[in-house]
């Protein structure tokens, strides 16, 4: 049954805190519901690229990001409704703990804030390890912290025995008046592989498909899936909103843009790619790892983030590709690189083993992988120079997450001054030349639709 214009089945999986298993349970639920014949649309709260890749591997539909700090209320609702077209049910995976968001102390960016915006019932995931009756106190606190957030049920993770489960279930249901819908037993065979930026993307894991099915089977045996589905179908229409992003386009552009996609570069918001096409761009895809040349007859090159540091030797050995990119640059092609894409555009990259690899050399400088994070969180971007995304003085919101440090000549030109959402101190970012921009900032174009228009206008005038 496909939803009607007045009925939007939806469910949000939240956690008491990071690491409680909300991704595991979200993937398991998507797998079970998909196997029951529902067309499932996945969503991720916050600026995450990796978890959505796993959603898509299960559902067969591109997962979408929703973020109440990066986007306005109405934009969140617009992107949500648009992505639901042709589906039966939305499963939204939260971020961090239910009430965690921007570090400025507000609710923006939190799972709870988005839950209120979408008017969606929440299933709270709790790690049962090391507790019994205290679980009731925790859930009671989450229930009353914001009474406008509709916690419709609880699923427990890492339960050791039926006796353990029964004890926690009695405490939660007896004190909170919230049903416990079941549990996921402790099983070290269903742990998805992780590394420095989080889970390993699904593009690199054939084994993950079997893991999804295993999680789904475990949940089917220990969770009341029928009630979970009933909860998803309990809300009706979405709150009213005005569209401003995917609207009628008065100004259309027709550049051919090559987008890098492989194991090294796969961090893209699907809505960004859709917006480029909405405005008339023709997208073609290539691999800096495996292809020898960039596609022919292009006006633009878009290299997103990913894990180039793990493929540095292969990227460096593909000299024909790098020469092809340098030639494209000389021929006037506009090049935009985000995070990993910027690292590839620089002269050198030093990997985790301190080995140096030659890169494209279009931008001057080197990135070095460090033993701890160098940047994480929401940022505000202030343009200090005209560049291919915006004009001097423009401001927009973005996100950063990287383990590399940037080392550039003293005369390096920066397009941006960026600052944390909770700190007014700024630092430079956005290396640029006349037709090239490389930045650590990950940008969702829905944060400001003018960004994509400026990008395409710039490409037309370059």
N, C-alpha and C positions, 0 to 999 in steps of 0.2 A: 504494500500500500504506500503510494507516494503521498507526501503531505499535501494538504490543500493550502490556499492562501491564508486561512485563518487558524491553521493547526501546525505547530512547529515542534514535534517531539524532540526533546533535548535533555541532556544529562551532563552534569559536571562532576568530574572525579577530582577531589581535593585531598590534600594531606595535612596532618597536624604540623608537619615540618618536612624539610628536605630529607630524602633518603628513606621514607617510610614505605615505599613500594607503589606509589600512585602510577608511575609509568608502567610497571609490570601489570598492575590490575587494569589499567586503561587498555593496554594491548590485549590482555586476556578477554575483557568484555567485548572489545571490538571484534575479536576472533569468534567468540561464541555467538554474538548477535548476527554477524555476517553469515555464519554457518546455518543460522536459523532462517535465512532467506531475506534478511533486511539489507537494504542499501544504506551503508553507514558512511557518514561524513565526519572525519576527524578534525579536531581543532586543538591548538596548543595556546595556553595563556602565556604571554610573554615573548621575548625575542629569542626564540630557540629554533635552530635549523635541524637538529639531529632527531629529536623525538618525532617531529612530523614525518621524517623519512620512514620511520617504523610504522606510523599510522598508515601511510600510503601503501606500504608493502602488504598490509593486511586488507585494507578496504578497496584498493585499486583506484582511489580518488585522491588527488592532491590535498594534503592537509593544509589548513590555513592558520595563521597566527592572529591572535586578537590581543590587544594590549592597550589598557586604558590610560597609560602614561604616554605612549607614543601616538595614540589616536584619540580623537574626541569620542564622546558617548555615541553620537549619531553615526560616526564612521564605523565603530565596532559593530553596531546593529546592521549597518548596510553590508559590510563584508560578510557578516554571519548569514544574513538572509540570502545573499547572492550565492554563497557557496552551498547552501542547502538545496538549491534547485536540483530536482531529479533524485533526491535521496529520501530515505524513510525516517532517518533518525540521526541526531548529532550526538557524538560523544566528545566532550571537551576535557582535555587533560590540563589540570591546574599547574601552577608553578610554586616552588618552595612550599612554605606553610600557607594555610588558607588566608591569613591576614597579612602576609608579607608582600611588600612591594617596593616602591622607591624608598631609599633610605632617608628621605627628608621628613619622615614621620607621618606622611599622609597615606591615604588608602590607594592612591593612584598606582597602577601597575599590579595590584594584588588580584588574586583569584576571587576574593570576596567582592571586590568592587565590580569585576566583570559579571559575577553571578547576579548582582543586583541590576546591572545594566540590562542583561539579557532575561531577567526574571526566570532563572533556571534553577531547578532543584539540585542540591548538592549531596553527593555521597562522600562522606569523610572517611579517608583511609588512615588507620592507626597501626603503628608497629606494636604488636602485643608482647614483644620480648621484654622480660623483666618486670612485668606488672600484672595485676589482677584487678582488685577492687578500685585501685587508683584510676583505672581507665574511666570510670564514671565521672570522677572529678574533672578530668581533662575534657571530656566531651561536654560536660555541663558548662565549663568555661567557654568553650567554642560556641555553644548554642547561645549564650547570653551576651557574648562580647558584641555581637551585632544581631539583634533580633530580626532584622530585615533580610538576613541571609537564611535561606530555607534549607536547613540541613535535614534531608529526608531519610537518611539512613547511614549506617556505619558498616564498613567492611574491615575486618582485622587481617593483618599480615603477620607472617612468621609465628603462627600458632603451633605449639608443640604437641598438644593432645586435646581430646574432646573435653577432658576435665578442665584444662586451662581455658578453653573456649567458653564453656558453660559459666565459669566464674566471672569472666569479663562481661559476657552477655547479660547476666543478671544485674551486674552493677550499672551498666549503661542503660538498659531498658527500665530498671527499677528507679533510677534517679533522674533520668533525662527525658523520658517519654519519647525516645527516638529508637526505632527498630534497628537491631543488629541483623544485617542481611546475610551474614556468613563470613567465611574466612578463607585465607589462602594458607595452607600448611607450609611449614618450613621445608624447603627443598633446595639444596645448593646446586642442583642441576638446571634450574631455571633462571640463573643469574645471567643477564645480558652483559657482554664484555664492555669494559670501560677503559678510558685513557685520559690524557690531560685535559681535554675539552668536554668530557662527559662520555656518554655512550658512543660506541662505534657505530657510524651510520649504517643503515640497512644496505646501502649500495656495496658495502664491503663484506656483508655477512650472509652467505647462503644458509648458514646453519640457523640463523634467526627464525626462518620460516617454521622450522620444526619446533623451535622454542615457543613461538606464538601459539601453536596448536597444543603444546603440552600445558601451557598456562591456561588456555581455554578449557581443556578437559578437566584440569584440577578445579577451576572455578565452577564448572558445571556440576561437579560432584559436591561442592561445599558451600556454594552461594545460591540464594534463591533468585535465579535469573529471571523468572516470570515476574517477580515483584520489582526487580530492577527495571525491566522493560515497562511495567505499569507506571513506575515513577517517571520514566522518560516521557511517557505519553500523557502525564497529568497536566502540564501547563498548556495553555491555549495560544492565543495570538501574542506576538512580540509587542513590546511597548512602541508607541509611535515615534517616528524619526524622519529626518529629511536626508535625501541622498545628495552627495556632493562629490563623490569620487568616480564611480562608474556611471557617469551620466552622458547625455548627448554631447558629442565632441564637435565644437565649431571649427577648431583649427586642427587639421590633420597633417601628419608628416609621413614620409614614405622611405625612410632609410632602411638599409639592410644591415642588421646588427648580428655579429657573431658572438655567441655566448659559450663560455668555456664550461664544460661539464664532464667530469670523470671523478676518480677517487681522490684526486688532489683538490678539485674545485667543484663543490656542490652545494655551497651555502647560498641559496636564493629563496626569497619569498615568492611564492607562486603568484601572489597578487601583483608584485612588481613586474613580472613577465607578462601577465595579463594586461596590465595598464599600458605597457609599451605597445602591445599589439592593438589595444583599443584605440590608441592614438595613431595607428597606421604603420608602425614599424613591422618589418618582416624579420623574424628571428630565425637564425640558423645556428646549429650547435656543432661544437667541435671539441676535441680532446687535446690539450697541450701535452699529455703523456704519450698518446698513441698515434695521433695524426702527424703528418710531416709538415703541413702548411695550414695557415688559416684559410677559411673559405674565401673564394674569389668574389670580387665586386662588392665589397662591404664598405660602409661609411663609418661603422662603429664597432668597437670591441668591448665586451663587458666580461670582466673576469672577477667572479665572486670569491668569497672566502672558502675555507676548507682546511685541508691538511697538506699544504705543499712541503712543509718541513719533513713529513714522513716519506715523501717521494722526491726529495731534492736531487738525489743522484740520477734518477730517471729523467726528471725535468732537465737537468743540466746536460745529460747525454743526448737529448733530442735537440741537437744544434740547428737542424733545418727548421724546426718550428720556431725557435727563438729568432733566427735570422728572418723568417717569414713575418714575424711580428714587428721586428725592427724595420723591415721594408714597408710594411703597411703604415707604420708611423711616418716614415719619410714621405709616403705618398698621400699623407693628409688624413688618414683614418683617426677618428677620435677614440681614445682609450680610457676606460674607467675601471680601476681595480680597487676592490674592497678587501682590506685585511690581507688574507692570503694572496689575493690578486695583486695587491700592492707589493708584497714580498717578492713575487715573481717578476714584477716589472723593474725591480731594483738591480744593482750590479751584482750583489752577492748575497748568499744566505748561509749562515752558520748553523748547522743542525745541533741536536741534543748531544751528539758525540764530539762536538767542537770541530767537525769537519766542514771546510768551506767549499761551497758550490757556486759556480758562475751562473747568473741568471740573465735576464734580457738586457739589462743595462740601459733602459730607456729613461729611468729616473736614477739620479746619483745617490748612492748610499748602500748600506748593508743592514740586514736584520740578523739578530743573534737569538737563538732559543735559550731561554733561561730556566733555572730550576724551580721557579715559582711564577704565578700569574703576574703579568705586568699591567694589565688593564681589565676591569670587569665592571659593568653596570651601565646605567643610563647616563647619557651625556647630552648637554646642550651645545649645539654647534653655532658659532658666530663666524660668518664669512668675513675675512679681513682683506680678501682680494677677489676680484671677479674670477670665476672659474667655470668649468663646464656644467656644474650643477646649479649654481646660484650666483647672485651678484654680491658685491661688497656691501656689508650691512645686513644681509639676510640672516635670519635665525631659524633653526629647525631642531627637532629632537632626533636622537639616534641612540645607538648602543655600541659598546665595545666589549670584546672578550678575546684576549690574546696573551700568549706566553713569550712572545718575542719582544726584544728591545730594538729600537731604531737608532742607527748611527749614520749621520749625514754630514756633509761639509758645512762649514760655518756660513756659507753663502746660500744655503738651501732656501728655496722659496716655499712658504706654506700658505695654503688658502684659508685655513681655519684657525680659530682659537676655540678650544673645547674646554668645558668645565663639567664636573660631576653634578648630578641633580641636587645634591645636598651640600655643594661647596662652590663658592664663587671664584676660587682660584682657577686660572686658565693656563693652558699649555698649548703649544702649536701642534697641528696635525694637518694632513691633507697636502702632501707634496704635489707640486703641479708644474707643468710647463704650458705652452700655448694650447696644446690639444690633448693633454694627458692629466689625469688626476688619480692619485693613489692615496688611500686613507685607511686608518684603522676603524673609522666609523662605519658601522653597518646601518644602512638607511632603508626604512620602509617608506616607499613613495606615498603611501596613504597618509603619512603624517603631514604632508603638505603637497597636494597635487601639482603645485607650481614647479616643483623640482623636476618632475619628469618632462614638463613642457619646456623648461629652460634647457634641459639636456638635449631634447630633440631639436629645439631651435638652434642651439649651439652646433649640433651636428650638421644642420642644413646650411650654416653660414661658414663652417670651417673650410 
